[in-house]
Amino acid sequence: MAKIELDPMLARDCLILGELKFSRLLLMNNALVPWFILLPHTDKTEIIDLPESEQASLLKEINLLSAFVRENFKISKLNIAAIGNIVSQLHVHVVGRDPSDYCWPNVVWGQSEGEPYALEQVKNIRAALAQQLGEAFSRAPE
């Protein structure tokens, strides 16, 4: 499966954490909320256009990542979406939400407030992903 080039907007706004079997794993560079993005290795722009086996692979990765967010961050709700109105490249947001977060109950998209992750925070997230996901996750170079 060929690696897909990262959309410029995602490249600007996200940090590359590593790879799962079917997707590149990104972290939105805003430490105010745990916001991860799965970028499937496909040129398709809609989940419905993926073969069923790839849909199943993507759902498995959404579930793995959702469990990771639930177990490693203080959240009370998971928001999972593949909207793509601005970035048409197929990507799935997995966002942990809580009434104490900076924009609750509003959406995280389009908010101007943000706080970039410190390098140590990103290292800790990568280490936690490696520990929890094991061989399913390969880290990006730091």
N, CA, C and O of each residue as an XYZ file, in Angstrom:
568
protein
N       0.852     -1.171      0.000
C       0.000      0.000      0.000
C       0.902      1.241      0.000
O       1.749      1.395      0.880
N       0.722      2.105     -0.971
C       1.569      3.291     -1.122
C       1.223      4.339     -0.061
O       0.060      4.522      0.299
N       2.250      5.014      0.423
C       2.050      6.118      1.354
C       1.540      7.322      0.564
O       2.050      7.632     -0.514
N       0.543      7.987      1.104
C      -0.056      9.140      0.454
C       0.591     10.408      0.997
O       0.868     10.512      2.191
N       0.827     11.365      0.114
C       1.406     12.640      0.535
C       0.407     13.394      1.408
O      -0.795     13.399      1.139
N       0.916     14.020      2.439
C       0.097     14.735      3.404
C      -0.408     16.048      2.816
O       0.372     16.822      2.262
N      -1.713     16.303      2.933
C      -2.302     17.566      2.500
C      -1.570     18.718      3.193
O      -1.242     18.607      4.375
N      -1.305     19.822      2.484
C      -0.559     20.942      3.085
C      -1.181     21.495      4.365
O      -0.450     21.897      5.271
N      -2.499     21.528      4.464
C      -3.136     22.048      5.673
C      -2.892     21.103      6.856
O      -2.619     21.552      7.969
N      -2.991     19.801      6.608
C      -2.705     18.846      7.675
C      -1.230     18.911      8.061
O      -0.889     18.815      9.240
N      -0.361     19.074      7.075
C       1.077     19.185      7.353
C       1.371     20.411      8.216
O       2.239     20.366      9.087
N       0.662     21.485      7.978
C       0.864     22.723      8.732
C       0.340     22.612     10.165
O       0.964     23.121     11.096
N      -0.800     21.950     10.342
C      -1.499     21.954     11.623
C      -1.201     20.756     12.528
O      -1.552     20.772     13.708
N      -0.558     19.721     11.986
C      -0.412     18.461     12.717
C       1.036     18.035     12.872
O       1.927     18.490     12.155
N       1.238     17.150     13.827
C       2.512     16.477     14.041
C       2.329     15.020     13.621
O       1.294     14.419     13.909
N       3.309     14.458     12.955
C       3.234     13.049     12.564
C       3.739     12.213     13.731
O       4.887     12.346     14.154
N       2.866     11.347     14.250
C       3.238     10.487     15.365
C       3.835      9.176     14.894
O       4.759      8.653     15.516
N       3.307      8.635     13.784
C       3.788      7.353     13.298
C       2.804      6.717     12.344
O       1.986      7.387     11.713
N       2.908      5.402     12.256
C       2.102      4.644     11.303
C       1.369      3.509     11.998
O       1.894      2.869     12.909
N       0.156      3.277     11.552
C      -0.578      2.065     11.857
C      -0.578      1.243     10.569
O       0.011      1.668      9.574
N      -1.211      0.103     10.565
C      -1.174     -0.751      9.370
C      -1.776     -0.054      8.148
O      -1.219     -0.136      7.053
N      -2.906      0.630      8.327
C      -3.630      1.213      7.199
C      -3.543      2.730      7.143
O      -3.889      3.322      6.120
N      -3.092      3.375      8.209
C      -3.156      4.840      8.288
C      -1.891      5.435      8.889
O      -1.194      4.798      9.680
N      -1.619      6.659      8.498
C      -0.637      7.486      9.190
C      -1.375      8.117     10.368
O      -2.537      8.504     10.241
N      -0.697      8.222     11.518
C      -1.314      8.779     12.707
C      -0.751     10.169     12.971
O       0.458     10.345     13.119
N      -1.636     11.144     13.026
C      -1.269     12.541     13.245
C      -1.838     13.024     14.570
O      -2.789     12.453     15.105
N      -1.237     14.084     15.083
C      -1.710     14.751     16.283
C      -1.894     16.219     15.951
O      -0.945     16.888     15.542
N      -3.106     16.726     16.122
C      -3.337     18.157     15.919
C      -2.477     18.890     16.939
O      -2.508     18.573     18.128
N      -1.714     19.867     16.474
C      -0.768     20.546     17.358
C      -1.476     21.603     18.205
O      -1.218     22.802     18.094
N      -2.375     21.112     19.052
C      -3.089     21.959     20.010
C      -3.287     21.155     21.286
O      -4.192     20.325     21.375
N      -2.440     21.404     22.267
C      -2.440     20.628     23.505
C      -3.657     20.913     24.392
O      -3.773     20.333     25.471
N      -4.554     21.786     23.962
C      -5.735     22.095     24.770
C      -6.789     20.989     24.730
O      -7.697     20.953     25.561
N      -6.659     20.089     23.755
C      -7.619     18.993     23.634
C      -6.920     17.826     22.923
O      -6.173     18.057     21.973
N      -7.148     16.567     23.364
C      -6.529     15.432     22.678
C      -7.212     15.183     21.331
O      -8.331     14.674     21.271
N      -6.525     15.546     20.269
C      -7.123     15.553     18.928
C      -6.179     14.830     17.974
O      -5.134     15.356     17.592
N      -6.564     13.630     17.602
C      -5.769     12.784     16.727
C      -6.447     12.666     15.374
O      -7.659     12.841     15.256
N      -5.648     12.365     14.351
C      -6.181     12.208     12.997
C      -5.570     10.968     12.366
O      -4.352     10.786     12.375
N      -6.421     10.126     11.823
C      -5.984      8.976     11.037
C      -6.043      9.362      9.566
O      -7.066      9.849      9.085
N      -4.961      9.146      8.866
C      -4.870      9.466      7.448
C      -4.654      8.156      6.689
O      -3.518      7.700      6.553
N      -5.743      7.545      6.190
C      -5.601      6.265      5.493
C      -4.701      6.388      4.255
O      -4.686      7.414      3.574
N      -3.962      5.324      3.990
C      -3.090      5.280      2.816
C      -3.930      4.900      1.592
O      -3.915      3.760      1.128
N      -4.653      5.888      1.095
C      -5.515      5.689     -0.074
C      -5.685      7.014     -0.794
O      -5.519      8.081     -0.204
N      -6.014      6.934     -2.069
C      -6.328      8.161     -2.799
C      -7.837      8.415     -2.828
O      -8.289      9.398     -3.416
N      -8.604      7.544     -2.202
C     -10.060      7.748     -2.108
C     -10.342      8.908     -1.147
O      -9.575      9.144     -0.214
N     -11.427      9.618     -1.375
C     -11.770     10.740     -0.502
C     -12.970     10.449      0.404
O     -13.285     11.254      1.281
N     -13.627      9.335      0.209
C     -14.793      8.983      1.018
C     -14.649      7.556      1.539
O     -14.181      6.671      0.821
N     -15.049      7.338      2.776
C     -14.980      5.996      3.361
C     -15.796      5.012      2.540
O     -15.387      3.866      2.351
N     -16.933      5.448      2.057
C     -17.816      4.560      1.291
C     -17.151      4.024      0.016
O     -17.554      2.980     -0.498
N     -16.146      4.726     -0.491
C     -15.460      4.297     -1.709
C     -14.335      3.304     -1.458
O     -13.766      2.759     -2.404
N     -14.009      3.065     -0.190
C     -12.988      2.073      0.134
C     -13.573      0.674     -0.013
O     -14.752      0.470      0.274
N     -12.776     -0.289     -0.453
C     -13.251     -1.673     -0.416
C     -13.600     -2.050      1.028
O     -13.058     -1.475      1.971
N     -14.497     -3.005      1.191
C     -14.957     -3.376      2.527
C     -13.805     -3.766      3.445
O     -13.844     -3.461      4.637
N     -12.791     -4.427      2.921
C     -11.655     -4.834      3.763
C     -10.911     -3.607      4.296
O     -10.452     -3.613      5.438
N     -10.789     -2.553      3.476
C     -10.126     -1.332      3.929
C     -11.018     -0.549      4.887
O     -10.516      0.085      5.815
N     -12.330     -0.586      4.677
C     -13.244      0.032      5.645
C     -13.088     -0.643      7.002
O     -13.063      0.021      8.039
N     -12.983     -1.967      6.984
C     -12.817     -2.715      8.234
C     -11.486     -2.370      8.895
O     -11.421     -2.235     10.117
N     -10.429     -2.228      8.104
C      -9.120     -1.848      8.649
C      -9.185     -0.466      9.289
O      -8.646     -0.252     10.375
N      -9.839      0.457      8.618
C      -9.963      1.811      9.156
C     -10.783      1.808     10.447
O     -10.404      2.472     11.412
N     -11.883      1.083     10.483
C     -12.696      1.016     11.696
C     -11.901      0.414     12.848
O     -12.015      0.872     13.985
N     -11.102     -0.602     12.566
C     -10.261     -1.206     13.606
C      -9.300     -0.162     14.177
O      -9.097     -0.104     15.390
N      -8.711      0.659     13.312
C      -7.780      1.679     13.775
C      -8.496      2.804     14.519
O      -7.955      3.349     15.482
N      -9.694      3.153     14.087
C     -10.498      4.142     14.821
C     -10.767      3.620     16.232
O     -10.653      4.368     17.204
N     -11.119      2.351     16.344
C     -11.398      1.760     17.650
C     -10.151      1.709     18.527
O     -10.222      2.018     19.716
N      -9.006      1.320     17.953
C      -7.744      1.292     18.707
C      -7.400      2.681     19.237
O      -7.057      2.848     20.408
N      -7.499      3.672     18.354
C      -7.157      5.037     18.733
C      -8.158      5.600     19.743
O      -7.768      6.292     20.684
N      -9.423      5.312     19.556
C     -10.448      5.773     20.503
C     -10.202      5.200     21.896
O     -10.322      5.916     22.890
N      -9.859      3.918     21.973
C      -9.553      3.299     23.265
C      -8.326      3.959     23.890
O      -8.283      4.184     25.100
N      -7.332      4.268     23.064
C      -6.135      4.946     23.565
C      -6.487      6.308     24.161
O      -6.038      6.646     25.256
N      -7.287      7.081     23.442
C      -7.665      8.415     23.927
C      -8.453      8.292     25.227
O      -8.199      9.029     26.180
N      -9.382      7.387     25.269
C     -10.214      7.196     26.461
C      -9.361      6.812     27.684
O      -9.626      7.265     28.798
N      -8.358      5.989     27.466
C      -7.554      5.482     28.585
C      -6.422      6.416     29.004
O      -5.880      6.263     30.098
N      -6.054      7.377     28.162
C      -4.871      8.189     28.447
C      -5.141      9.677     28.653
O      -4.221     10.435     28.963
N      -6.377     10.098     28.487
C      -6.717     11.511     28.636
C      -7.985     11.628     29.468
O      -8.807     10.712     29.502
N      -8.133     12.768     30.139
C      -9.346     13.021     30.928
C     -10.443     13.474     29.957
O     -10.505     14.641     29.571
N     -11.293     12.541     29.578
C     -12.384     12.860     28.649
C     -13.681     12.239     29.162
O     -13.672     11.303     29.962
N     -14.775     12.777     28.687
C     -16.077     12.183     28.980
C     -16.832     11.839     27.697
O     -17.897     11.222     27.740
N     -16.265     12.250     26.539
C     -16.934     12.043     25.251
C     -15.881     11.898     24.160
O     -14.839     12.553     24.203
N     -16.153     11.047     23.193
C     -15.322     10.931     22.006
C     -16.071     11.518     20.821
O     -17.237     11.192     20.600
N     -15.411     12.379     20.060
C     -15.960     12.870     18.797
C     -15.150     12.238     17.683
O     -13.929     12.384     17.635
N     -15.832     11.533     16.783
C     -15.176     10.858     15.664
C     -15.855     11.347     14.395
O     -17.075     11.265     14.257
N     -15.035     11.866     13.454
C     -15.638     12.450     12.254
C     -14.705     12.360     11.064
O     -13.483     12.421     11.201
N     -15.305     12.213      9.893
C     -14.592     12.263      8.615
C     -15.329     13.271      7.745
O     -16.050     12.890      6.823
N     -15.151     14.549      8.032
C     -15.938     15.590      7.371
C     -15.316     15.974      6.030
O     -15.935     15.764      4.986
N     -14.127     16.522      6.038
C     -13.401     16.791      4.810
C     -13.950     17.896      3.930
O     -13.762     17.845      2.715
N     -14.617     18.890      4.488
C     -15.103     19.997      3.661
C     -13.970     20.912      3.217
O     -14.015     21.457      2.113
N     -12.957     21.089      4.058
C     -11.832     21.962      3.716
C     -10.669     21.138      3.172
O     -10.081     21.492      2.150
N     -10.339     20.045      3.847
C      -9.299     19.115      3.388
C     -10.021     17.895      2.824
O     -10.588     17.101      3.575
N      -9.999     17.749      1.511
C     -10.749     16.650      0.898
C     -10.051     15.305      1.042
O     -10.686     14.264      0.878
N      -8.748     15.307      1.348
C      -8.026     14.058      1.555
C      -8.694     13.286      2.691
O      -8.969     13.848      3.751
N      -8.955     12.003      2.468
C      -9.646     11.210      3.480
C      -8.843     11.198      4.778
O      -7.676     10.805      4.801
N      -9.486     11.631      5.847
C      -8.885     11.613      7.179
C     -10.016     11.533      8.192
O     -11.128     12.004      7.950
N      -9.704     10.924      9.339
C     -10.707     10.738     10.384
C     -10.191     11.368     11.671
O      -9.105     11.040     12.148
N     -10.982     12.271     12.221
C     -10.659     12.926     13.487
C     -11.147     12.048     14.639
O     -12.263     11.531     14.607
N     -10.311     11.888     15.642
C     -10.700     11.244     16.893
C     -10.316     12.240     17.987
O      -9.137     12.438     18.282
N     -11.331     12.859     18.578
C     -11.114     13.954     19.519
C     -11.733     13.592     20.863
O     -12.908     13.232     20.947
N     -10.933     13.693     21.898
C     -11.444     13.489     23.249
C     -11.989     14.802     23.781
O     -11.313     15.829     23.730
N     -13.203     14.769     24.289
C     -13.846     15.998     24.782
C     -14.260     15.832     26.236
O     -14.491     14.722     26.715
N     -14.347     16.956     26.921
C     -14.755     16.982     28.315
C     -15.338     18.352     28.613
O     -14.891     19.338     28.027
N     -16.319     18.450     29.500
C     -16.879     19.762     29.835
C     -15.836     20.772     30.331
O     -16.092     21.976     30.310
N     -14.686     20.306     30.768
C     -13.643     21.228     31.228
C     -12.737     21.721     30.097
O     -11.854     22.543     30.341
N     -12.937     21.236     28.859
C     -12.021     21.676     27.791
C     -12.361     23.082     27.305
O     -13.433     23.613     27.592
N     -11.440     23.663     26.575
C     -11.454     25.092     26.250
C     -12.636     25.569     25.413
O     -12.949     26.759     25.439
N     -13.289     24.704     24.689
C     -14.390     25.191     23.839
C     -15.678     24.386     24.002
O     -16.599     24.509     23.194
N     -15.739     23.572     25.036
C     -16.950     22.779     25.306
C     -18.161     23.690     25.441
O     -18.037     24.737     26.077
N     -19.292     23.371     24.900
C     -19.649     22.192     24.118
C     -19.517     22.414     22.611
O     -19.974     21.587     21.823
N     -18.907     23.505     22.212
C     -18.772     23.806     20.787
C     -17.762     22.877     20.110
O     -17.009     22.167     20.776
N     -17.762     22.894     18.800
C     -16.828     22.062     18.036
C     -15.413     22.596     18.181
O     -15.215     23.775     18.475
N     -14.433     21.731     17.974
C     -13.030     22.146     18.048
C     -12.556     22.774     16.735
O     -11.584     23.528     16.726
N     -13.233     22.469     15.638
C     -12.853     23.006     14.335
C     -13.031     24.510     14.291
O     -14.040     25.043     14.754
N     -12.053     25.182     13.737
C     -12.177     26.609     13.501
C     -11.994     27.496     14.721
O     -12.178     28.709     14.627
N     -11.639     26.928     15.852
C     -11.401     27.731     17.050
C     -10.037     28.411     16.932
O      -9.084     27.809     16.437
N      -9.941     29.638     17.376
C      -8.675     30.369     17.257
C      -7.722     30.081     18.415
O      -6.512     30.265     18.279
N      -8.249     29.636     19.537
C      -7.409     29.377     20.700
C      -6.605     28.098     20.489
O      -7.120     27.114     19.958
N      -5.350     28.116     20.905
C      -4.516     26.936     20.769
C      -3.248     27.056     21.583
O      -2.837     28.148     21.976
N      -2.632     25.900     21.828
C      -1.374     25.839     22.568
C      -0.555     24.701     21.980
O      -0.920     23.537     22.147
N       0.546     25.006     21.296
C       1.349     23.939     20.688
C       1.884     22.969     21.748
O       2.155     23.359     22.883
N       2.029     21.711     21.360
C       2.601     20.706     22.239
C       4.084     20.977     22.456
O       4.786     21.399     21.537
N       4.553     20.734     23.668
C       5.984     20.732     23.956
C       6.551     19.408     23.446
O       5.844     18.401     23.405
N       7.807     19.411     23.064
C       8.464     18.213     22.529
C       8.329     17.036     23.500
O       8.098     15.905     23.073
N       8.471     17.295     24.782
C       8.374     16.232     25.784
C       6.972     15.620     25.810
O       6.830     14.412     25.997
N       5.945     16.435     25.627
C       4.570     15.921     25.585
C       4.389     14.972     24.404
O       3.770     13.916     24.540
N       4.930     15.348     23.250
C       4.806     14.507     22.053
C       5.561     13.194     22.257
O       5.067     12.130     21.884
N       6.738     13.264     22.839
C       7.505     12.040     23.130
C       6.711     11.121     24.048
O       6.676      9.908     23.843
N       6.074     11.702     25.060
C       5.282     10.900     25.992
C       4.074     10.260     25.309
O       3.735      9.115     25.606
N       3.422     10.982     24.401
C       2.283     10.417     23.662
C       2.747      9.278     22.771
O       2.099      8.233     22.717
N       3.865      9.466     22.068
C       4.409      8.391     21.221
C       4.745      7.154     22.058
O       4.443      6.029     21.660
N       5.364      7.365     23.208
C       5.725      6.241     24.073
C       4.474      5.518     24.566
O       4.447      4.288     24.605
N       3.439      6.270     24.941
C       2.194      5.658     25.405
C       1.519      4.884     24.274
O       0.982      3.800     24.502
N       1.542      5.429     23.064
C       0.981      4.718     21.908
C       1.730      3.416     21.672
O       1.115      2.372     21.457
N       3.051      3.474     21.711
C       3.872      2.276     21.482
C       3.581      1.219     22.548
O       3.490      0.029     22.247
N       3.436      1.667     23.788
C       3.169      0.720     24.870
C       1.785      0.101     24.729
O       1.635     -1.112     24.872
N       0.779      0.913     24.452
C      -0.592      0.398     24.401
C      -0.892     -0.352     23.108
O      -1.589     -1.366     23.136
N      -0.383      0.126     21.981
C      -0.725     -0.491     20.690
C       0.279     -1.538     20.246
O      -0.010     -2.324     19.344
N       1.440     -1.563     20.857
C       2.441     -2.573     20.527
C       2.836     -2.542     19.073
O       3.110     -1.475     18.523
N       2.869     -3.702     18.441
C       3.308     -3.821     17.051
C       2.370     -3.143     16.061
O       2.742     -2.945     14.904
N       1.164     -2.783     16.489
C       0.220     -2.104     15.587
C       0.674     -0.681     15.276
O       0.178     -0.064     14.334
N       1.623     -0.152     16.071
C       2.067      1.236     15.914
C       3.572      1.273     15.725
O       4.322      0.657     16.482
N       4.008      2.011     14.694
C       5.439      2.275     14.530
C       5.647      3.774     14.587
O       4.996      4.533     13.869
N       6.560      4.194     15.449
C       6.808      5.604     15.692
C       7.463      6.290     14.504
O       8.266      5.693     13.787
N       7.108      7.544     14.309
C       7.811      8.394     13.342
C       9.109      8.841     13.988
O       9.190      8.909     15.215
N      10.125      9.147     13.195
C      11.367      9.669     13.762
C      11.093     10.961     14.514
O      10.254     11.767     14.111
N      11.810     11.144     15.607
C      11.591     12.354     16.421
C      12.452     13.490     15.938
O      12.402     14.584     16.501
